[in-house]
Amino acid sequence: MKQRDVQDGAGITWTCVQAFSGAETPAAREAQKRMTNADEEVAVVCTPSGGEQTVRLSLPAAWREQMADDQLLAAIEAHRGDAEERRA
């Protein structure tokens, strides 16, 4: 499984992985296809190094290679902000 690590301004390291990445069985490949939405986005889970909540994002299929660190961090932060608004 390939992962990508980014660190935010608060010093939290986020480890992000694409759902079902690296799986080579036919069932896993089928599951990964089903996890890709109509906009060609894939499910990505980012787990923090500290006490923050894990976030699940929908990102472009080439997020690992083509998305800049600041863009990935902005997506994480936007999701965290949305989650905080829902709790309020």
CYANA upper distance limits for C-alpha pairs under 8 A (distance plus 0.5 A):
  1 MET  CA     17 VAL  CA      8.04
  1 MET  CA     21 SER  CA      6.14
  1 MET  CA     22 GLY  CA      5.01
  1 MET  CA     23 ALA  CA      7.98
  2 LYS  CA     17 VAL  CA      7.07
  2 LYS  CA     18 GLN  CA      8.37
  2 LYS  CA     21 SER  CA      7.47
  2 LYS  CA     22 GLY  CA      7.34
  3 GLN  CA     15 THR  CA      7.07
  3 GLN  CA     16 CYS  CA      6.06
  3 GLN  CA     17 VAL  CA      5.25
  3 GLN  CA     18 GLN  CA      8.06
  3 GLN  CA     64 ARG  CA      8.49
  4 ARG  CA     15 THR  CA      6.22
  4 ARG  CA     16 CYS  CA      5.70
  4 ARG  CA     17 VAL  CA      7.12
  4 ARG  CA     64 ARG  CA      7.29
  5 ASP  CA     13 THR  CA      7.02
  5 ASP  CA     14 TRP  CA      5.99
  5 ASP  CA     15 THR  CA      4.98
  5 ASP  CA     16 CYS  CA      6.71
  6 VAL  CA     13 THR  CA      6.12
  6 VAL  CA     14 TRP  CA      5.80
  6 VAL  CA     15 THR  CA      7.23
  6 VAL  CA     69 ASP  CA      6.86
  6 VAL  CA     72 LEU  CA      8.45
  6 VAL  CA     73 LEU  CA      7.76
  7 GLN  CA     11 GLY  CA      6.43
  7 GLN  CA     12 ILE  CA      5.98
  7 GLN  CA     13 THR  CA      4.74
  7 GLN  CA     14 TRP  CA      6.54
  7 GLN  CA     73 LEU  CA      8.38
  8 ASP  CA     12 ILE  CA      6.03
  8 ASP  CA     13 THR  CA      7.07
  8 ASP  CA     14 TRP  CA      8.27
  8 ASP  CA     73 LEU  CA      7.11
 12 ILE  CA     48 PRO  CA      6.85
 12 ILE  CA     49 SER  CA      6.29
 12 ILE  CA     50 GLY  CA      6.84
 13 THR  CA     48 PRO  CA      6.25
 13 THR  CA     49 SER  CA      5.77
 13 THR  CA     50 GLY  CA      8.37
 14 TRP  CA     46 CYS  CA      6.37
 14 TRP  CA     47 THR  CA      5.92
 14 TRP  CA     48 PRO  CA      4.96
 14 TRP  CA     49 SER  CA      6.79
 15 THR  CA     46 CYS  CA      5.82
 15 THR  CA     47 THR  CA      5.73
 15 THR  CA     48 PRO  CA      6.91
 15 THR  CA     49 SER  CA      8.34
 16 CYS  CA     44 VAL  CA      7.02
 16 CYS  CA     45 VAL  CA      6.00
 16 CYS  CA     46 CYS  CA      4.54
 16 CYS  CA     47 THR  CA      6.87
 17 VAL  CA     21 SER  CA      7.93
 17 VAL  CA     44 VAL  CA      6.04
 17 VAL  CA     45 VAL  CA      6.02
 17 VAL  CA     46 CYS  CA      7.01
 18 GLN  CA     42 VAL  CA      7.59
 18 GLN  CA     43 ALA  CA      6.43
 18 GLN  CA     44 VAL  CA      4.81
 18 GLN  CA     45 VAL  CA      6.85
 19 ALA  CA     32 GLN  CA      7.52
 19 ALA  CA     35 MET  CA      8.23
 19 ALA  CA     42 VAL  CA      8.15
 19 ALA  CA     43 ALA  CA      6.15
 19 ALA  CA     44 VAL  CA      6.27
 19 ALA  CA     45 VAL  CA      7.44
 20 PHE  CA     28 ALA  CA      6.80
 20 PHE  CA     29 ARG  CA      8.13
 20 PHE  CA     31 ALA  CA      7.69
 20 PHE  CA     32 GLN  CA      6.17
 21 SER  CA     32 GLN  CA      7.94
 23 ALA  CA     28 ALA  CA      6.12
 23 ALA  CA     29 ARG  CA      7.37
 24 GLU  CA     28 ALA  CA      6.94
 24 GLU  CA     29 ARG  CA      7.08
 25 THR  CA     29 ARG  CA      6.79
 26 PRO  CA     30 GLU  CA      6.67
 27 ALA  CA     31 ALA  CA      6.66
 28 ALA  CA     32 GLN  CA      6.64
 29 ARG  CA     33 LYS  CA      6.79
 30 GLU  CA     34 ARG  CA      6.82
 31 ALA  CA     35 MET  CA      6.75
 32 GLN  CA     36 THR  CA      7.13
 35 MET  CA     42 VAL  CA      6.52
 35 MET  CA     43 ALA  CA      6.79
 36 THR  CA     40 GLU  CA      6.23
 36 THR  CA     41 GLU  CA      5.90
 36 THR  CA     42 VAL  CA      5.16
 36 THR  CA     43 ALA  CA      7.59
 37 ASN  CA     41 GLU  CA      5.93
 37 ASN  CA     42 VAL  CA      7.14
 40 GLU  CA     60 PRO  CA      6.82
 40 GLU  CA     61 ALA  CA      6.70
 41 GLU  CA     58 SER  CA      6.15
 41 GLU  CA     59 LEU  CA      5.48
 41 GLU  CA     60 PRO  CA      4.90
 41 GLU  CA     61 ALA  CA      5.77
 42 VAL  CA     58 SER  CA      5.88
 42 VAL  CA     59 LEU  CA      5.99
 42 VAL  CA     60 PRO  CA      6.75
 42 VAL  CA     61 ALA  CA      6.06
 43 ALA  CA     56 ARG  CA      7.32
 43 ALA  CA     57 LEU  CA      6.29
 43 ALA  CA     58 SER  CA      5.37
 43 ALA  CA     59 LEU  CA      7.15
 44 VAL  CA     56 ARG  CA      6.20
 44 VAL  CA     57 LEU  CA      5.60
 44 VAL  CA     58 SER  CA      6.67
 44 VAL  CA     59 LEU  CA      7.31
 45 VAL  CA     54 THR  CA      7.61
 45 VAL  CA     55 VAL  CA      6.33
 45 VAL  CA     56 ARG  CA      4.98
 45 VAL  CA     57 LEU  CA      6.76
 46 CYS  CA     54 THR  CA      6.24
 46 CYS  CA     55 VAL  CA      5.82
 46 CYS  CA     56 ARG  CA      6.85
 46 CYS  CA     57 LEU  CA      8.28
 46 CYS  CA     76 ILE  CA      8.23
 47 THR  CA     53 GLN  CA      7.81
 47 THR  CA     54 THR  CA      5.09
 47 THR  CA     55 VAL  CA      7.17
 48 PRO  CA     52 GLU  CA      6.48
 48 PRO  CA     53 GLN  CA      7.49
 48 PRO  CA     54 THR  CA      6.75
 55 VAL  CA     76 ILE  CA      7.39
 55 VAL  CA     79 HIS  CA      7.44
 55 VAL  CA     80 ARG  CA      7.71
 56 ARG  CA     79 HIS  CA      8.50
 57 LEU  CA     75 ALA  CA      8.01
 57 LEU  CA     76 ILE  CA      7.97
 57 LEU  CA     79 HIS  CA      7.93
 59 LEU  CA     63 TRP  CA      6.68
 62 ALA  CA     66 GLN  CA      6.24
 62 ALA  CA     67 MET  CA      7.87
 63 TRP  CA     67 MET  CA      5.34
 67 MET  CA     71 GLN  CA      6.74
 67 MET  CA     72 LEU  CA      7.01
 68 ALA  CA     72 LEU  CA      6.89
 69 ASP  CA     73 LEU  CA      6.62
 70 ASP  CA     74 ALA  CA      6.51
 71 GLN  CA     75 ALA  CA      6.77
 72 LEU  CA     76 ILE  CA      6.81
 73 LEU  CA     77 GLU  CA      6.57
 74 ALA  CA     78 ALA  CA      6.48
 75 ALA  CA     79 HIS  CA      6.72
 76 ILE  CA     80 ARG  CA      6.73
 77 GLU  CA     81 GLY  CA      6.63
 78 ALA  CA     82 ASP  CA      6.75
 79 HIS  CA     83 ALA  CA      6.72
 80 ARG  CA     84 GLU  CA      6.76
 81 GLY  CA     85 GLU  CA      6.81
 82 ASP  CA     86 ARG  CA      6.87
 83 ALA  CA     87 ARG  CA      6.93
 84 GLU  CA     88 ALA  CA      6.87
